[in-house]
Amino acid sequence: MVDATHVSFAANDRSYFSLIKKEIHRLATEAGMNSSRINELDIIVAEMTSNLFKYSDDGEILMGVFPNNGAPYIELISIDNGPGMVNPARMMQDGVSTSNTLGHGLGSMKRLSDVFELYSQPGWGTIALSRVYNKPQPKKGNPLSVHPIVVCKPGEKVSGDGFVMKKTENFTKMMLADGLGHGPEANKAINEAAIAFRTFPDFSPTETLRYIHSTIKKTRGAVINIVGYDHRLRKWTSAGIGNILARMVGPTAFKNHMSYNGIVGHNIPNTMNDQQYSADEYNQVILCSDGIKTRIELSKYPQMYKYDLSVLAAAIYKDHARRNDDMSVVVAKVK
């Protein structure tokens, strides 16, 4: 089932911290994580909530479970609008603290995580990323790194946004879909679209959209953008219908992909074409649903190119989430 990739936990009330820990523990257990890794997750969550209590009034933790082809991992992202840090790397050293504590929190999170990154700016806040795998991961030769954040509209149990990815030897193809409205009926539309997306054998995003359109006519419909990456030609190919933002980003410039008007499943243009972009010019793609404000300025995030893509996705979510709709940010980058 296609649904939110992350669950959002408001971490602004200390009395709620034990419930956050229990819920993350439960979700990790259901995902098949082994007991020793879950115990380490418990410690990471305790340190994250402790830091949010000390340094922020409006902290949030995103927790994602990723099946990862039978080798699941948990992703925890702590987000705050606190005072930030001048030197995040120094704060991860044991014994360094700004609140008269032992200063072991960030260091222990780093040691217990398979991936741990800390991004912070004075006056802006801090993002901490922890990724914990069930077992050691072999190094893979995948030419593309992709990390999504999809969060339900507050109060909803399922997401009307959905992200799907399909990999073959020759290409990787991604779809971000936003079902009309929100809740169960919007979720049904994106799941029907996901089935069609996975079934359609060809690469062309435009022809994939046409096929999806023909199969989801009994649903509410959706706005969709599909981006493919050809591993051999090193080219992106994109086509979209509706208001999904697709931004092609390079080291010195960016370009917003122009989507067609319409609603997949209801009305789409008769004439559509795939648009191609060279990965040598644009090595990164950002996709956002309309639950994210689109006036995104990547220049606000200095040195972000050094960080994991989930950190960039979280920064965009932090600054641009509308909080009154399903919210999606997907970042893909050529390695």
N, C-alpha and C positions, 0 to 999 in steps of 0.2 A: 504493500500500500504506500502511495506517495503522500507524504504529510510534512509537517514542520520538521526541520533537521535539528532544531534546538528548542529546549524548554527554557523559558525565562523565569528566574526567581528574583523577586525584589528582595534586596538584602539591606534594608534600611531600618530594620527593627530587630534588636538583639534577641528578643523572645522568639523570633521566627527561625533563628539560625539552626536549632536542633531539628526542626521540621525539614529544612532544606537538606541537611545532611542525610536524614532518613530517606527522603525521596530520591536523592541522587544514589544512595546506597541501593535502594530497591530497583531503580532503573538499570544500574550496572549489573546487578544480580540477574535480572531478566534478560540482559544482553549476553549472558554467558561468561562474564568476566570471572577469573578465578579469585578465590578468597583472599590471597595475599595481595593481589592488585587492588581489590576492593578496600582492604584495610588501608592501603596507601592512599587511595582516593579519599577516604574519610579524613585523613590527616591533611591532605591538600585543601579539601573543602573547609575544614576548621581554620586553617591558616588564611584562606581567602576571606572568609566571613570576618575573621578577627581584624584583618587589615582594613576591610571596608568599614567596620565599626569605628576604628580608630581615626581614619583619615577621610571619610566621606559621609555625607548625609543622604545620598541617594544612590547607593550602590546597587548593582545588578550582576547576577551570575547567569550565563547561558551554558546549558549542558546539552551536549549532543552525543548520540550513540550512533556509531557508524559500523555496519556489518563487516565491511572491508574483506569481502570474499571469504567469510568464515573465520577471519582473524580479527575480531572486533576491537575497536578502540573507543575510548571516551575522550571527548574534548570539553574542557572547562574554560570559559572565558569570563574573567572578572572585569567589569567596566565601572568606572566612577568618574565623577566630575569634580574631584577633590583638588587639592593644591598642586598635585603633580610633583615630579622629582627633577632636580637639575642633573643628577648623575645616576640613572637607573642601574647601570652595571655595578657601581660601588655599593648600592643598597642591597644587592644580592649576596654580598660577602657576609659571612657569619660575624656577628658582633657589632654590626653597624645598625644603628637605630636612631630614630628621631623622637621616640616617645618613651624613653627610659625603660625599655624592655631589653631582653637578652639579644634581640636582633638576629634570631635564627629562622624567622618565618619564611622569607623569600628564599633563603638558601636551602631550607628543607624542601620547599616546593620544587625547586630546581632539581634537587637530587632524586626525588621520588618520581619525577616526570620523565617520559621518554623525549618529549619536546617541551621546552619551557622558554618563553620569551616575555620580556617586559618592555612595554613602550609607554613613555610618559613625556609630558611637556609641562613646565611650570605654568600654572593658571588654567590649564586645559583638562588635566586629569590623567588617569592611568588605565592601561589595558594590560592584564596579565593572562597569558595563554598557557594552559597545561594540557598536554596530550599524553594519555596513558594507554599503551597497547597491552593486549592480553598476553602476547608473547613477542619476543624479539622479531623485528621486521627485516627481511632481506632487502638489500638495496636493489631497486628496480630501475630499468632503463626507460620508463615511460617519459616521452618527450614533453609531456604537459602536466603541470600541477594545477589542480582544481580544488577550490574550497568554497562551499556554500554556507550561508546563514539564512535559514527560513524560520520565522517566528510567527505563531498565530496572533491574530487580533486578540487583545486582552479580553478575557471572558469567554472566548471560544475554545472548544475542545479539539477541533480539527482545523487544519489550515486550508484556506482557499487558494494559497500559492503552492506551487510545487516545482521541484527541480529534479530532472532526470538526466542521466548521462549514459552513453553507449560507446563502448570501445571495440575497435577491431584492430587487426594488424596494421591497417593502412590509415585509419582515421579515428578521431574522437569527435563525438557529436553530443551537444548539450542542448537541453530545452528548459527554459524558464517559462512557466505558465501561471496565469492569474485568472482563476474562474470568476465569472461575474458575481458580485456581491461577496459574501463570506459564509462560513459555516458549512454544514454537511452537503448542501447542494452544490456549492462552489467546489468543495473537495471532490465530489463525485465527478464533476466536469474535468478536473485536472487528472484524475485517475483514469478516466476513459481516454483522455488525450495521451497519457503516459503509455497505456497499452498499445495505442496506435503507433506512437513514436517508436516503441521497442520492436514492433512488428514490421514496420516499413523497412525494406532491405537496402534501399539506395541511399547515397550520401546527400543529395541535393536538399538543402533546407526548404526551398520553395516547394518542391514536390512532396516533401514530408508534410508541410503545412496543408497542402491540398488533400492529402490522404487523411490527415487528422480531421480536417473540416468535414469530410464525407462520413466519418465514423462517430462524431459526437453531436450530431444534429438533434438528438433527443435530450440533450443536457442544456444547462443554462448557456453554455458556450464559454469561451475564454479568450483572453489576449495572450499571444505567445510570441516569443522570439527563439529562434533556433540558430545556433552557431556551430559550425563544424571546423575542425582543424585537420588539414591533410599533412600527415607526418612526413611524407616524402617531398612534397612541393613546398612545405613550410608556408602554407597560406590558410588564412581564415576565410570562411564563406558564411554569410549571414543572410537571414530573411526574417522579417517580423511583421506581425499584424497587431495593431493596437499599441497601447502606451507602456510597453516594456522598454526601459532604457537599455541600449547596447552601446557601450563606449569602447572604442578601440584606443589603446594607450601605448605610446612609445616613449623612448627616453627623452625626446625633445618636443613631442606634439601629441595631440589626441584628436579623435574624430568621432562624432556621434553618428551612429548608423541610423538612417531614415527608414522608419517602418511604414507600412501601408495602413490606411484606414480600414476599419472593419472589425468583425468579431468572428473568430474561428468557431464554426458550428452554426452560424447564422448567415453572415454575409461577408464574402471576401472578394477582392478584385479579380476580374477575369485575367488581367495581365499582371504578372509578377515576375521578378527576376532575382536570382542570387547576386549578391554583391561580394566581391573578393577584396581582401586586404593582405598585403605581404607581412609576414611575421618579422621580417628584417626591419620593417618600418614601425610596426605596431606589435610588440611582443606580449601584450597583455590585453585581456578583455574584461570589462566589468558589466554585469547584468543586474538591473534593479527593477523590482515591481513598483507600482505607484504608491505602495506604502512607504516608500523612501523618497524624500524630496530630492529632486534631480539637480539642484544647483551645487554640484559637488566640485570642490576645488582641492585637487590632490596636493597642491602646493602648501596646503595647511599642515601637511604631515611630512616634515623634513626627515630625511634618512629612511623613510618607510620602505624603500626598495631593498633594504637589508633584512627585512623581517618576513616572517611566515605570512602567507596570503590571508590566513584567518585573522591576523592582526589588522590588516588593511580593511577587510570586510567588517570587522567589529568597529573600527574607527568610523567608517561610513555609517554603519547602523547607529552608533552612539550619537553622531552629530545630526543625522538626517531622518531618523525613523519618525513617522507621523504618530504612531501609538494609537491610531483609531482605525487601523486596517491590518490585514496580514502584511508582513514585511519581509522582503527578500533581498539579499545581496549575494552575488556569486562573483568570484574573482578567479580567472584562469590565466596562467602565464606559461610561456614557452621556456623550458629550462635551458 
